[in-house]
Structure formats: structure tokens, C-alpha cells
């Protein structure tokens, strides 16, 4: 696909496309809505915890990583579903790997939060 705009118009177009992607994911992807709700709570907790700035950055980064993974998984699923609704072992593999990306991001989140927050227990 060739870009329709150049320069500053291209930047604004990219922001609009990103916003459209967020709206679509929010409306159509229940898992993204659930992850987003958890993310909002965790961002508030991360902000309120008495931790170093670098620790807060790691806590927040692990939250963003989950959201990135969920969006990547949704994009993979959309591509596979667009190609064909028929079952195929490669389609299953792509969707399963997308799911694994989300799982690993959650494992990372849990690990980071435990390592940083263990001093409070």
C-alpha cells in the first residue's frame, strides 16, 4: 500500500489510523477491553506504590507489554480470519503463537511485579 500523504499530513494520518485501531480493538475485542481495565488499575497502583522511578517504569512497561501483545494477537487473528475461515494447521499455529505472546507477556508482568513488590510483603 502506498501512502496517500507525506510530511505532517502523513503523521496526522498515522495518528488517525492508530486511533481507529484503538476504537476497533476496544469495540470488537473483549480480551483487549479486559486487559485495558486491568491495566488502568495496575497503572494507578504503580503510580501510588512507594518505589524508585526506574521500578515504576518497569512496572508500567510490563503493563504496556501486555497491551501490545494483546493487540498483536488480535491483528494476527484478523489476518488469519481475513485469509480464510477454513481450518488450517498453519492458521492454528499462527493463532496459537499469538496466544503464546499474550501468555508470555502476562508471565513477564507477574515476574516484574513480584520482584519489585516483594519488599512490601
C-alpha positions as CSV (number, residue, x, y, z in Angstrom):
1,X,0.0,0.0,0.0
2,X,1.4,3.4,-1.0
3,X,1.0,6.2,1.5
4,X,-1.5,8.8,0.4
5,X,0.2,11.6,2.3
6,X,3.7,12.9,3.0
7,X,5.2,15.1,5.7
8,X,3.0,16.3,8.5
9,X,-0.2,15.0,6.8
10,X,1.3,11.5,7.0
11,X,1.9,11.9,10.7
12,X,-1.7,13.0,11.3
13,X,-2.9,10.2,9.1
14,X,-0.9,7.7,11.1
15,X,-2.3,9.1,14.4
16,X,-5.9,8.7,12.9
17,X,-5.2,5.2,11.8
18,X,-3.8,4.4,15.3
19,X,-6.9,5.9,16.9
20,X,-9.1,3.9,14.5
21,X,-7.2,0.7,15.6
22,X,-7.8,1.5,19.2
23,X,-11.5,2.1,18.7
24,X,-11.8,-1.2,16.7
25,X,-9.9,-3.2,19.3
26,X,-12.0,-1.6,22.1
27,X,-15.3,-2.3,20.4
28,X,-14.6,-5.7,18.9
29,X,-12.0,-7.4,21.2
30,X,-13.3,-8.4,24.6
31,X,-9.8,-9.6,25.7
32,X,-8.4,-6.1,24.9
33,X,-11.2,-4.5,27.0
34,X,-10.4,-6.8,29.9
35,X,-6.7,-6.2,29.7
36,X,-7.3,-2.5,29.5
37,X,-9.4,-2.5,32.6
38,X,-6.7,-4.4,34.5
39,X,-4.1,-2.1,33.0
40,X,-5.8,1.0,34.3
41,X,-6.0,-0.5,37.8
42,X,-2.3,-1.5,37.7
43,X,-1.2,1.9,36.4
44,X,-2.9,3.5,39.4
45,X,-1.3,1.0,41.8
46,X,2.1,1.6,40.1
47,X,1.7,5.3,40.5
48,X,0.8,5.0,44.2
49,X,3.5,2.5,45.2
50,X,6.5,4.0,47.0
51,X,9.1,2.7,44.6
52,X,12.0,4.1,42.7
53,X,11.3,5.8,39.4
54,X,13.1,3.0,37.5
55,X,11.0,0.4,39.3
56,X,7.8,2.4,38.4
57,X,9.0,2.5,34.7
58,X,9.4,-1.3,34.8
59,X,6.0,-1.8,36.4
60,X,4.3,0.3,33.7
61,X,6.3,-1.1,30.9
62,X,5.2,-4.6,31.8
63,X,1.6,-3.4,31.6
64,X,2.1,-1.9,28.2
65,X,3.8,-5.1,27.1
66,X,0.6,-7.0,27.8
67,X,-1.5,-4.5,25.8
68,X,1.0,-4.7,22.9
69,X,0.8,-8.5,23.0
70,X,-3.0,-8.5,23.0
71,X,-3.1,-6.1,20.1
72,X,-0.6,-8.2,18.2
73,X,-2.6,-11.3,18.8
74,X,-5.8,-9.6,17.6
75,X,-4.0,-8.4,14.5
76,X,-2.8,-11.9,13.8
77,X,-6.2,-13.4,14.3
78,X,-7.8,-10.7,12.0
79,X,-5.3,-11.5,9.2
80,X,-5.9,-15.2,9.5
81,X,-9.7,-14.8,9.5
82,X,-9.4,-12.5,6.5
83,X,-7.4,-15.0,4.6
84,X,-9.9,-17.9,5.2
85,X,-12.4,-19.0,7.7
86,X,-11.4,-22.6,7.0
87,X,-9.3,-24.6,9.5
88,X,-5.7,-25.0,8.5
89,X,-2.8,-26.2,10.6
90,X,-0.7,-23.0,9.8
91,X,-3.7,-20.8,10.7
92,X,-4.0,-22.6,14.0
93,X,-0.2,-22.3,14.6
94,X,-0.3,-18.6,13.9
95,X,-3.2,-18.1,16.3
96,X,-1.7,-20.3,19.0
97,X,1.6,-18.4,18.7
98,X,-0.3,-15.1,19.1
99,X,-1.9,-16.5,22.2
100,X,1.5,-17.6,23.5
101,X,2.8,-14.0,23.0
102,X,0.0,-12.8,25.3
103,X,0.7,-15.5,27.9
104,X,4.4,-14.7,28.0
105,X,3.6,-11.0,28.4
106,X,1.5,-11.9,31.4
107,X,4.2,-14.1,32.9
108,X,6.6,-11.2,32.4
109,X,4.2,-8.8,34.1
110,X,3.8,-11.1,37.1
111,X,7.5,-11.7,37.4
112,X,8.3,-7.9,37.3
113,X,5.6,-7.1,39.8
114,X,6.6,-9.8,42.2
115,X,10.3,-8.9,42.0
116,X,9.6,-5.2,42.6
117,X,6.8,-5.6,45.1
118,X,8.2,-8.4,47.2
119,X,9.7,-5.8,49.6
120,X,6.2,-4.9,50.7
121,X,5.4,-8.4,52.0
